[in-house]
Amino acid sequence: MVADIQPPNLEMRQAILRAKCEEKNCQIEEEVLSYIAKNIESNIRELEGAINRVLSFAQLNNVPVSLDLATKSLQDIIASKGQNLSIEKIFGATVEFFKISIDDLISTKRNQGLVRPRQIVMYLMRHEMNLSYPKISQHLNKKDHTTIIYGVEKIEKEILKNEDLRRELSLLKEKINAF
């Protein structure tokens, strides 16, 4: 028997955090939970560690939990998320995953076999490396960064309703990390 275990999606991560707060008898604002859920994506153990860190930080400093406090207490964890990534790793893993060439990836060709991988690269560069739209545009040899905005938003919307895309992104992220 094979069980496909996917990382929890955003809504599930938020529900997990709410449950952990109830377990610990603490009240945390929804915006703080959303911040943690958006930035800690890998697994439940890391989510629990993040919420414990925020609560401990608040208790040690004798201040209430706020978005600012969560940002400060998790900054080193969230900052290290994109440190081991590079554009070369994203490009290399993507071309290998989709079986295309780097030249095709950064070309102006618009066939469907290239557009989707290119948009996924845009999405990864934006969300995993926190690159600006103009910077992504430079790396993909695009004249206008509005193309990048469109591509990233298209993948963001599709992730919400397409389980296959979520699975594809998860596999691709694993490949990037192993690259």
Residue pairs with C-beta under 8 A, 6 or more apart in sequence:
4 167
6 166
6 167
6 170
7 41
7 42
7 43
7 170
8 16
8 43
8 44
8 47
9 166
10 37
10 38
13 36
13 37
13 40
13 41
13 47
14 33
14 34
14 37
16 44
16 47
16 48
17 28
17 33
17 36
17 37
17 47
17 51
18 33
20 47
20 48
20 51
21 27
21 28
21 33
21 51
24 51
24 55
26 55
26 65
28 51
28 54
28 65
29 65
29 66
29 67
31 67
32 54
32 65
32 66
32 67
32 70
35 67
35 70
35 71
36 47
36 50
36 51
36 54
36 70
36 74
37 47
39 50
39 74
39 78
39 81
40 46
40 47
40 50
40 74
40 77
40 78
50 74
50 77
53 73
53 74
53 77
54 65
54 69
54 70
54 73
54 74
55 65
57 69
57 72
57 73
58 64
58 65
58 69
58 73
61 69
63 69
81 128
82 128
82 129
82 130
84 177
85 128
85 129
85 176
87 125
87 129
87 139
89 176
89 179
90 121
90 124
90 125
90 128
90 129
90 176
91 102
91 105
91 121
92 102
92 179
93 172
93 175
93 176
93 178
93 179
94 105
94 117
94 120
94 121
94 124
94 172
94 176
95 101
95 102
95 104
95 105
95 117
96 175
96 179
97 117
97 171
97 172
97 175
98 113
98 116
98 117
100 113
100 114
100 117
104 114
105 114
105 117
105 118
105 121
105 140
106 118
106 139
106 140
106 141
107 114
107 141
108 141
118 140
118 151
119 151
119 152
119 154
119 155
120 155
120 168
120 169
120 172
121 140
122 136
122 140
122 148
122 151
122 152
122 155
123 151
123 152
123 155
123 156
123 169
124 169
124 172
124 173
124 176
125 131
125 136
125 139
126 133
126 136
126 148
126 152
127 152
128 173
128 176
131 139
132 145
133 145
133 146
133 148
133 149
133 152
134 145
136 145
136 148
137 143
137 144
137 145
137 147
137 148
140 148
142 148
155 165
158 165
159 165
159 166
159 169
